[in-house]
Amino acid sequence: MDHFIRDFSTVRLSDVAIVGGKNASLGEMTTALADKGIRVPAGFATTAAAFWAFMDANALRDPLATLMQQLDRSSFSNLAEIGAAARKLMQNAALPDKLKTEIVAAYHRLKKEGDLAVAVRSSATAEDMPEASFAGQHESYLNISGEQAVLLAVHRCFTSLYTDRAIKYREDNGFEHGKIALSAGVQEMVQTDNGCSGVGFTLEPESGFRDVILLSGIWGLGENIVQGKVMPDDFYVFKPTLRAGKNAILQKKLGDKAWTLCMDDTPGATSPVINKPTKEEDRRRFVLNDEEVLKLASWALEIETHYHCPMDIEWAKDGTSGELFLLQARPETVHSRKTMASQQQYLLREKGPVLVKGDAVGEKVATGTARLLDSPLEAEKLQEGDIVITGNTSPDWDPVLKKVAAIVTDSGGRTSHAAIVARELGVPAIVGAVGATAAVRDGEVITVSCCEGKTGYVYAGKLDYEKKEIALSDITMPESTEASLIISDPDQAFRLSFYPNDGVGLLRMEFIITHAVRIHPMALVHFDQLKDEREKSMIAALTGQYADKQQFFIDKLSQGIATIAAAFYPKDVIVRMSDFKTNEYAQLLGGKDFEPLEENPMLGFRGASRYYNPLYREGFGLECAAIKKVREEMGLTNVKVMIPFCRTVAEGKKVLSVMAAYGLSRAAGLEVYVMAEIPSNVLEAEAFAEIFDGFSIGSNDLTQLTLGLDRDSALVADLFSEEDPAPKKMIAMMIQAARKAGVRIGLCGQAPSDFPDFAAFLVKEGINSISFNPDALINGITNIREAEKNGAVSSAF
């Protein structure tokens, strides 16, 4: 093999010092993972020896060292000047003849006929290690065709070792400029003009949750996704069920994919690539089908196993052949180095006018002065602690972004450059905030909130917020009583999974229906009968991808439930079937055509009574189908079901019969719990225990029905108290009855965290588990442990 060239098939990961981290990884995948079915486009790399031959042939080492000595290392005020001078030295140099000969020969070996289009990418010899990524610091060139064009691209890659951002990056990470070599990787282009490409992480990049793979994709070449010019499709895949051969796709999110970067072979074109508007029909469909998502995820899992660390990958699909390829794999460098000894929790104490919203990156809140910038060349406008508002960012922004409190971009997704940099810097960001540069005024004070789920909000003004540091490593779980979570929002699930917990005692599906589905299930079952043409049109738009509109409900609900179930797998996740009241159901799109008017919805057509009634039975069937999909198709058998507001045992039997008819049977291993929230549940607990697997006390409803008051009425609200002797007696009776029947019983509510005495009462009575809202969990655990310490423990079965 030539001294200056190494084919990927001869390169291994141990060759970083020879061909750099990026090319060493390509060689490793080519040679070590081919038997796993992983495909990597063929290519070759110039060696470090080639780079040093170039440097020495042009006597560049000393003048470059002199330039670097002149760099202002305190404020980097002359970075642009020093960088430009360094690049000029490199540009004015020439590739040695022997190197040019070897590159041309390798290019001819690679191409079969004609001028093969290749990608020429930079790879530094200290690159893609867990300690330092170097990602995006050097240049890449796409759709390069012909000998002279390849030679020029290699030369430009060498020159990019001295981009301003690369110089600053080496300074920040303690690398000596004169000891880093640049290897150029030359690789066959994947024809993605009519295909797609994207990136992926083998962990969830916001929380660092390790059991999820995130794949993001766009039409055309992948530069648009990295530069944040378009919002991609996102696919979340769960590793444990992927290994088990299940349909492990937890979530699919459709991005706008507004632009498609294509090769431009037009004679006289000024650039080898061109951005074109994406066809409307392509914007409305996912770039990958489920089979392709699972195949890429399986490859990512194989790579993570091989490299023994979380990975960041790039992939592409040839639109003609339909073949998938991996273009890169590097260690993930942000969350893989973090420990979960503590969690920062941010909570807004107030709200203000929303200026714009988009995808939240991180879970923090920041306030500061908005600074609208068109490019990093306007860096002098930015002060320490400002919030930058811009269209999108690229690696050229890196030195500028070091001083910001937050980042907001018009475009981009969770894998865009702005999102990646925000995670590295530990600052909140909102990407894909369409219209941000128009909605926010330069110089105004704003608040950027990323603590409210996956949607981030830019509020006008400086809002008050609270920041807590939760030392997770200092928390010891109770010995006899389980402490579980109450969860509604799937977007919070991965982050909350790091909290000490015994699973999810109550998953309220109403939040998922309201935010992800938005449509009344009966409006999907009987779409043609809808009377409101405006709402009918809105439903048609939301379900445009679905020939069967009922499947829209099943998919959206199952994805929300599955995300939470995966976050806490294999711990139990108890899903309460829908418990909207009629007035709440009516607010869903199409809902008013299917809901009766009631004087008192709190005590009317709610919970179990709906599930077997012809007015809603088919809608309940869609809920059952979603649970069935989560458990059987997706493999998340840690999901259990809970029936709310079940007034009589006979009603419970009807519900179980309907569930069985829709494919959800206890005989198939499904556990079904019932809420204990009506006095009849307490008085007939023994009979309820014969048909259900356990109970969960709903202390709010049980208290209001025991005391005979409406907890939402301000006139009698002061009488509402779970600590009143009457509801406490009901709770004690319920626990004793469950224990006598040999079934599990828990309680969901705020009181055990607010009142230590109430927690002690529950523990003494022998409750199996108590579930808390996330912000009350730590206090609740403390109260339970204190109760157990003081001897208030009844033997559990």
N, C-alpha and C positions, 0 to 999 in steps of 0.2 A: 504494500500500500504506500502511496505517495507520502513524503515527509510532511507536507502541508495540508493534506486532505485525509479525512477519515469518513468512510461510508457509515451510515447509521447502523448497519448490520454488524459492524466491528466495534461498536461503542457500548460501554456499560456505564452504570451510574458512578463507578469508581473513577471515571475519566473526566471528572469536573475540571481538574487542573489543566486538562488538555483541550477540551472543547466547550467548557462552561457548563453551568447547571442545566440550562434549557436543552441544549443538544445532548448532554449526557443522559437526560431523562428520556428524550426521544429514542436514543439508542437502546436504553434499558427496556423500554416498552417493545421496541422492534425485536430485540433478541430474546427477552425473558418472558414475554407475555403473549407471544403469538399463539401458543398452544391453548390459551384461554379464549381464543377467537377475537382478540383485540386487534384491530387494524390500524396501522400507522402509515401515512403516505411515505413512499420511498424518498431518500435524500442523502445528503452528505454535509459535512461540516469542515470549515477551515480550522486549523489547530492554533493553539497558543503560539507554537513555533512560527507559524505563518505571520501572526500579528507582530511578533518581536522582530521577524525578518523585515517586515514593512517599516517598523519603527527605526531599526538600525540602518536600513538602506537609505533612509531619508534623514538620519541623524536627528531624530525628534525627541529623544529622551531628555536631554539636558534642557533645551528651550522650554519643554512642557513643564519640567520640574521647576524651572525658574518662575514660570507663570503662576504655578500653584503656590509658590512661596509668597507671591504678592497678593494672594487672596485675603480679603478682609474677613477674618473668621469670627468677629464679634457681631457685626450687623449684616455682613455679606453685601455691603453697599456696592461693591464692584464686581459682583458675581456675573452679571450680564456681560460686562466688558472683558473679564478674564475668560469666560466661556467662549465668546466670539473670537478672541485671539487664538485660543487653543484650537478651535474648530478650523480656523483659517490655515493654521500650520498643517493640520491633518488633510484638509482639502487640497492644498497646494502640493502635497506629496504624491508619489506615484507607487502603484503596486509593483513589486519586483517582477521581472519577466518570468522567472521560474514559478512564482506563485500564480501568475496569470495563466501560464501553460497548464498547470495542474488543475486549476479551477475549470478551465475550458474543457479539459479532458474528462473531468468528473461529470460535468454538465452533459457532455455527449454520451457518456455511459448511461446517464439517467434517462435521457430522452430517447424515444423509440424512433420517431421520425418527425421532420419539421422542427419548428422552434417550440419546445415544451414550455408552457407557462409554469413558473415556480414562485414560491414565496421565499423571500430572503429575510431572515430574522436574526437579530443580535442575541448573543449569549455570552455573559461575562463569566470569567473563571472563578468568581466568588459568589455565584448567583444561585438563587432558588434553594438556599439552605434554610433550615428552621430559624436561624438567627437573623437572616436578612433575605428579603425577597428579590430586590432589584426589579420587580415586575414593572414594566412600562417605563423604565428609566432610559432605555435605548431604543433605536428606531427599528421598524420592520417595513418591508416593501412587498407589495402584493402584485400579482399578475405581471411578473417580470419575464420577458421572453427574448431570447437571442443572446449570443455570447457577450457582446459589448454591454448590453443592459444588465446582465448578471454581474459582470466585473464592476460596473459602476455601482450597483446596489451593495456589493460586498465592501467596496471602498467607503460608501456612505455609512454602512454599519460600523466600520472601524472608527469613522469620524464621530459617530454618535456616542462614543465612550465619553466625550466631553460636552454633552449637552449640559445646559445650566442645571437641570434637575438631577442629572447623574452626578455631577460634581458635588452638589449640595447633599445628595443622598450618601455619598461616600464619606463626606465630612460628618454627617449626623451619625453614621454607623461605625466610624473609626477605621475605615479602609484606607490604605495608602494608595494614592492615585497611580504612582509609578509601578505598582505591583499587580495591577489588574489588567489582564489581557482580554481581548474581545474576539470571540469566535463567531463566524457567520454561518448560520444553518441554511442550506438551500434544499427546499422540499417541494415535491410536486404539489401543485394547486389542486384542491378539491373543487370540482365545478359546482359551485353553490349559486350560480346565477338563477337557476330554477330550483334550487335546493335551499338549505338553511344551515345555520351554524349557531354556536353559543358557547356557554361556559357552565361550569358546575362546581359545587363544593360537596365534600363528603361529610359535612356537618351543617347545621342550620346557622347561617352566618350572623344572625342578630344575637342569638342567645348562646351559641356555641354548643347546642344540643347535639350529641354525637351520633344518635341513631337515625338521623335523617340525611338524605341526599337531596340537595337542591339543584335542579337543572333549569337553566334559562336559555331561551332560544329566540332567534329572529330569522326573517327571510334574508337571503343573500350572505355576503361576507360578514365576518364577526366584528369588524372594527366598530360598527355602529353601536354594538352592545357595550363594548369596553369604554367607548367615549361618551356613553350616556345619551346618544342622539335619539334613541327610540326606547320605548317601554316594551320589554320582551314578554313572552309567555313564560310563566313559572310553573314548575312541576316539583312537588315534594314527594319523595319516596321513602318508605320506612324500611330500614335495613333488616330487622328480625323477620318480618313477614316476606320480604324479598328473598331472603335465604330459604324460607320455607316454601317457596314457589307460588305464593299467593299474588293476587293483584294488589301490589303494595303501594299504589299511587294514592297518597293521602289527599292531595289538593291539586287542582289545576286552575291557574289564573290566566285569563286571556289578556295579553298586552295589546297596545295599539299598533305596534310594528309599522309606524307611519312611513318609514323610508326603507328602501332596499339598496344596499351597496353592491354594485355589479362590476364585473370586468368591462372595461371600455376598449374595445378593439377597433374603434372608429379611426380610419386613417387621419393622422395629424392631431390625434387627441393629446391634450396637454397633460393628462394624468392617466395611468393605467386602470384606474377605477373611477366609477361615477355613481352618485346617489340619485335614485329615482323614486318617485312616490309609489308606495305599495298599492296594488290593486285593492279595491274595496272588499272584494270577496275573500282575498287572502288575509286582510286585516281581521276579518271576522272568524277565521278558522285557526286552529292550533297548528304550529309548525311540525309537531310530531304526533303520531298516533300512540295509543297506549303501549303497543308492542315495542315500538321504538324507544319510548321512555324507559321501559323496563330493561331493554337491552343495554342502553347507555348506562343506566343505574347499576346494572350488574357488572359492567366493565369498571365503573368507578369504584365499586366495592372490591373487585379483584385488585385494582391498583392500590387502594388503601391498605389492603391486606399485605400486598407485596412490599410496599414502602414502609409499613408499620407506623403510619401517622396520617392524620387528616390531610386530604389533598384538594388542590384547586386545579381543575382540568379545563381544556378547550376542546370542542368537538365540531364536526361538520358533517353534513349529509350531501352526497352527490345527487343532484336533482334528476339526472338522467338514469343512472344505474340504481339509485335508491340506497346505495351503500353508505354505512356510517363509518366515520373515521375519528380517531383521537389525534389532535394536533399538538397537544402539550399536556404535561402533568407536573405540578410543582407542589411542594409542601405548603399547606395553609399556614400563614404566619401570624394571625391575630389571636383567634380563640384557642388554637392548639397550645399556646404558651400561657394561657390564663389558668388560674385555679379558682375553684368555686368556694373559697373559704368564706366569702361574704357576698352580699348582694346590695347594690344601691337601689333604693326605691324612691321614685319621684312622684309627687302628687300635687296637682294644681289646686290651690286653695280658692281660686276664682276663675271666671271665664270672661272673655272679652269678645269684641267683634272678630269673626273669622275672615281674614284677608284672602287666604288660599289654603288648600290642603293637597296632600299627596301621599306617597309611600314613606312611612317612618323608618328611619335607620337608627337603631339603638333605642334606649328607653329613657333618655334624659330630657331635661328641660333647660333651655338657655334663654336669657334675655340680653338685649344689646341693641346697638344702632345698626340699622340695615344699610348695607353698602352695595349698590348696584354696580357690577363690573361686567364689561363686555369681554375682557380678555385679561390674562395675567400681566400684560404690559401696563395695566392701570393699578399696579400693586401699591403705588405711593399714596393712593386714596384710602387705603385700608389701615385702620388702627388696631392695636392689640385688643381683642375682645369684641370686635365687630362681627356682624353676621353677614356673610357674603350671599348675595342674590344674583344668580346668573343663569344663562341658558343651559349650559352644561360645562363640565370640566374635562380636562385631559391631563396627562402626566406633566405638561408644562406648568400646570397650576401648583404643583406640589410645594415648591418653596414658599408660595404665597399663602397657602392654606394652613401653614404651621401656626399662624397667629389668630385664627378665627375662633369664635365661640360656637358657631353653627354654620351649616351650609344648606342652602335651598336652591334647587335647580328646576327649570321649567320642564326638562325632559329626563329620561333615564329611568332605570329600574334598580332593583336591589343588588345587582351585580355590576352596575356601572362604576366608572372611575370614582365619581363623587362619593358613592356609597362605600366603596372599598377604603378610600382615604379617610372618610369619617370614622370608620371602625378602627383603623390604625391609630388615628389621633385621639380617639375616645370622645368625640364631640357628636352631638345629635345632628342629623341631616334629614331633609325631606326632599326626595327625588320624585320626578314625575309630577311636580306641583305646577300643572299647566296654568300659564298666565301669571306666574309669580312676578316676573320682571315688569309686568304691567300693573299688577294689583298692589305691590309694595312700593312706597316712595323712598327714594334715596335719602338717608339721614333720619328717617323716623325710627322711633323706638318700638321694637316688636318683641314678642315672645314666641319661641319655637318650642312646641310641645311634641315629644315623641313617646310620652308615657301613657297614651290612651289606646294602645293596640297598634295594629299595622298601619292605621291612618295617622299621619302627622298633620298638625294644624299650626298655621302661622296666625297668631292673634295680634291685634293692634294693642300697643301699649306694653308697659312693664307689669306683668301679672305676678302675684305672690304665689310661691310654690314651696313645698316642703321636701326636704331631702333626708332620707334615713339610710343609715348604714346598718345592714342586718348581718351580724356575725354568725353565719350558718354553722361554722365549725364549733361554736360554743353551745349549740342547742342540742340537748339530749331528749330523745323521744320518750313519752310515757311508757311505763312497763306493761300495764294491763289494759289501758284504754287507748284505742286507736284515735289518732288525730288526722282527719281528712280535710279536703278542700271542697268548697262550693265554687263552681266555675260556670261561666256562661260564654265567655269570649274565646274562641279557638286561637285568636292571635296572641293571647297571653300565655298559652299553655306551655310552650317550650321553656319560657323563662320561669314560670311558676314551678315547673317540675324539679328545679334545683332546690326549692324550699324543702325543709324536712316535712315529710307527709307519709300517710298510709294510703294514698290513693285519693280518689274523688268520690265523696259521699253523695254529691248532688250535682249533676250536670243539667242545667236548665236549657232545654233545646229552644225555648222561645226566642232567645237572643239570635241564634243561628237562623231561625225562620225569618225574623224581622230584618236582619241585616244582610244575609246571604241569599235568601230565597225571595223575600219581599212580597210573595204572591200567595193568596189563600189557596190551599191545596184543592178545594172543590172547584175553584176557578180554572184549574188546570185539568181536572177530570172532565168538567163540562164547559170547556172553553167556548164552544159554539153557541152556548146559551147566554153568554154575557150580554148585558143590556147597555152598559156604559161603553160607548165606542172609544172614548179617550183611554180608559183603563184597558180595554181590549187591545188597543194599539200598543200601549206600553208593555203589556204582557207579551205580545207577539215579538216586540223588539228584544226583550230580555231572554226569551226562549228561542231566538232565531236559529240557534245551532241544533235545535232538537225537533226532529219529526214527531216524536212522542213527547208532548209537553209534560206529561206526568214524570218522565224520566228526569226532567230538569229539577223537580223538587227532590226526587230520590238522590240524585247526584250531589246537589248542594248540601242537603242535610247530612248525608252520609260522610261527605268530606269534612264538614265541621266536627261531627262526632268523632270521626276517625282520627283527626288531628289531636284532639284531647286524649283519646284513648291511647294513641301512640306515645304521647308525651309522658304518660304515667305507666305504660306497659312494663311489667305484667301485673301491676297492682290493679285492684278493682276500680272500675269507673261505672258508677250507677247513673244511668240516664233516665231522667223523668220524662215520660211522654208528655205531649203538649198540654199546658194548663192555662192557656189564654181564657179570658172571659169573653162572652159574646161581643161586647163593645170593643174589645181589643182585637179579636179576629176580624171584625168588620173594618178595621183600619188597614188591613192588608189589601193589596191590589185585588180587585174583584170580590172582596169579602162581603160587601154590603148586600150582594145578591143572594147570599147563602146564610146570613145570620139573622135570627129573630131579634126583635126589640124586647128588652127585659127591663123591668123596674129596678131589680136588684141582681145584677150579673154575678156578684160575689157568691150568692147562694142559689144561682140558677143553673143554666145549661153549661156546665163546666166539667172538666176531668173525665172520670170513667163514664158518666152518663152520655157523653158525646160519642164514645168509641163504637158503640153498638147501634146507635140511633141512625136511621136512614139519612138524616140531615148531614151527618159527618162521617159515617162509617167508611166510605171510600177514601176520604181524606186520611183517616186513621190507617187505612191500608197502605198509603204512601209512607207514613211514618214507620210502619212495620217493615216495609220493603227496604227502607234506609237502614234500619237496625240489622236486618237479615244480610244486607250487602256488607256492612261493617264486620259482622261476625264471621260470615261464611266465605264470602268472596275475598275480603281484604284480610281475613285471618285474625282479627282483633277480638279474640274470645274472652278478653278481660272485661268486656262490656256486659253489664247487667241492666235490667229494665225495671222501672218503678212506675206504678200506677197512682196518679193523684186523685184525691177527692172521690174515693170509692165509698158510697154511702152504706151499702149493704153487702152481705156475703153473696146473695143471689146476683147482684150487679157485678161483683168480682168474677163470678163464674161465667157470666155472659162475656165479659171482656176477654178472659182467657180463651174462651171458645172462638171469639173473633180473631184473636191473635194467632191461634193454631190454624185457622182457615187461611190466614195470610202467610203461613209458613214459619211462624214464631211459636214454637212449642217447648214447654218445660221438659218434655220427653227427649228433646234434642240437646239437653245440657244447659239450656238457658235458665238462669235464675231470675225470677220475677218477684220484686218487692212491692209493698203497698205503703203509701203514706198513711201514717197514723195522725190524722189532723181533725177528725170529727169524733165527738163523744161516742158515737156508735162503734167506731173502730176499737175504742178502749173496752167498751162493754161487751163486745162480741169478739175480743181478741183471739180467744181460743179457736173459734170457728174460722176466722180469717187466717190463722196460722195453718190450718189444714189445707188451704188452697194456695197460699203464697209462701215464699222462701224466707221472708224476713220483713221487718218494719223499719220505717224511718219516721221519726216524730217530727211533724211540721209544727213547731211550737207557736208560730204566729197564728195560723188558722185555729189550732186547738185552743189557744188562749181566748181568741175572740168568740169562738162558738161556746166555750165553757162559760164565759162571762156575759155572753149575749150582747156583744157590742160590735160596732163597725170600727175596725182599727184605723180606717181612713177618715173617720169623722172627727174634725177638730173639737166638736162639742163634748165628746166623751173620751178623747184620746188619753187624757190624764189617768183614766181608769185602767188602761191597757198595761198589764205587767205579767210577764211569765213567772214572776216571783210571788204572785198572789197565791194564797194557800190552795184555792180551788184548782187552777190549772196544774199546780205542782202535784196535787193529789192524783189528778188524771194521768200525769206523766209517770208518777211512781207506779200506779196501777198498770200502766201500759208496759213498763219495763218488767215488772214482776210477772205479768201474763206471758210475755215473750220468752222470758227465761224458763218459765214452767213448761212452755210448749217446745222448748229446745230450738228456737229460731233466733237469728241475730236481730239486734235492734240498735239503731243509732238515732241521733238527733241533729238536725240542721238549724242553726240559729246564732244570733249575736250574743244572747245572754251569757253563755258560758265563758266568753272572753271578757265581757264587760263586768261580770260579777263573780268573783272567786267563790263566793258561797254557793252560787247556782251550779258552778262546775263541780264543787265538792258534793253537792246533793246528787248530781247525776252519777258521779263515780261511786258514791256510797250505794246507790240503788243497783249498780251493776250494769250500767249502759256499756255496750260493746264499742261504740265509736261516737265521736262528736265531730261534726263537720263545720268548718269556719270559712268565712270570706277571707280572701288572701291577706287583707290588711289587718285581720284580727287573729290570724293563725298563731303568730308567735306568742301573743298574750294568752291565747287559749291553751297552747301547749304548757306554758308556765303555770297556769291555773290548774291544769290537770295534774301536772307533776307535783305541785304543792299539795293537792288533795291526796294523791297517792302517798306522798311522804308522811302526811299526817294520819295515815291509816284508814282513810275513807275508801277502802277498796273491798268490794264484794267479789268473791271468787267467780271468775268467768268460766263459761263452759266452752 
